[in-house]
Amino acid sequence: PFIQKALEWKPKPQPEINQWEGGWHDYTQSSQGFKEREKKDYAKIEDNEHLKEAYNFCLPYYQKLYEQRLCI
């Protein structure tokens, strides 16, 4: 079942991940729930000609695979 209160928590140190410093490990210990984060290095497809070409090339294959996806 869906549990709404499982989406938020109080931040606390997690000793089992203290061995990994930096990046998302630090973020998880200070987080208070699931939130959309800004992606500073995210490149939009429409702003990058190389990505646009790759996207347009791959999209028909993705759509065909998506049509055949397993739905449970």
DRENGUKOL-283155 format. One record per residue (C-alpha): x, y, z; residue number from 1. Coordinates in steps of 0.001 Angstrom, whole numbers. Layout:
# residues N
{{X, Y, Z}, NUM};
...
END
This chain:
# residues 72
{{0, 0, 0}, 1};
{{1013, 3612, -551}, 2};
{{2146, 5280, 2679}, 3};
{{2218, 9088, 2416}, 4};
{{4353, 9594, 5538}, 5};
{{7113, 7435, 4014}, 6};
{{7890, 10310, 1628}, 7};
{{9357, 12519, 4375}, 8};
{{11791, 11912, 7235}, 9};
{{14092, 13708, 9648}, 10};
{{17700, 13997, 8486}, 11};
{{20226, 11968, 10460}, 12};
{{23716, 10567, 9952}, 13};
{{23887, 7054, 8539}, 14};
{{27080, 5348, 9790}, 15};
{{26930, 2716, 7060}, 16};
{{27419, 5349, 4347}, 17};
{{29898, 7588, 6175}, 18};
{{32731, 5800, 4376}, 19};
{{31565, 7398, 1126}, 20};
{{32048, 11150, 1156}, 21};
{{30675, 13696, -1246}, 22};
{{27951, 13795, -3848}, 23};
{{24670, 12071, -3242}, 24};
{{25925, 10350, -74}, 25};
{{26111, 13717, 1687}, 26};
{{22749, 14701, 248}, 27};
{{21028, 11569, 1574}, 28};
{{22152, 12268, 5124}, 29};
{{20800, 15817, 5073}, 30};
{{17654, 15144, 3032}, 31};
{{14175, 15386, 4495}, 32};
{{12200, 13653, 1779}, 33};
{{11819, 13204, -1935}, 34};
{{12066, 16473, -3835}, 35};
{{12925, 17369, -7389}, 36};
{{16487, 18659, -7522}, 37};
{{17869, 21086, -10036}, 38};
{{20331, 19406, -12352}, 39};
{{23087, 21946, -12892}, 40};
{{24817, 20023, -15655}, 41};
{{21660, 18893, -17470}, 42};
{{21687, 19621, -21190}, 43};
{{18299, 20074, -22819}, 44};
{{17802, 18176, -26055}, 45};
{{16486, 21203, -27886}, 46};
{{19596, 23219, -26952}, 47};
{{22124, 20707, -28282}, 48};
{{22277, 19712, -31949}, 49};
{{24120, 16438, -31233}, 50};
{{21534, 15380, -28629}, 51};
{{18710, 16389, -30950}, 52};
{{20071, 14164, -33743}, 53};
{{20591, 11215, -31386}, 54};
{{17127, 11667, -29864}, 55};
{{15423, 11797, -33262}, 56};
{{17367, 8738, -34431}, 57};
{{16586, 6660, -31316}, 58};
{{12980, 7724, -30695}, 59};
{{11321, 5357, -33217}, 60};
{{13195, 2398, -31699}, 61};
{{12193, 3446, -28205}, 62};
{{8562, 3837, -29256}, 63};
{{8546, 368, -30820}, 64};
{{10050, -1166, -27679}, 65};
{{7605, 786, -25524}, 66};
{{4680, -675, -27487}, 67};
{{5954, -4161, -26599}, 68};
{{6601, -3433, -22914}, 69};
{{5459, -5866, -20276}, 70};
{{2517, -4534, -18273}, 71};
{{1790, -6210, -14970}, 72};
END
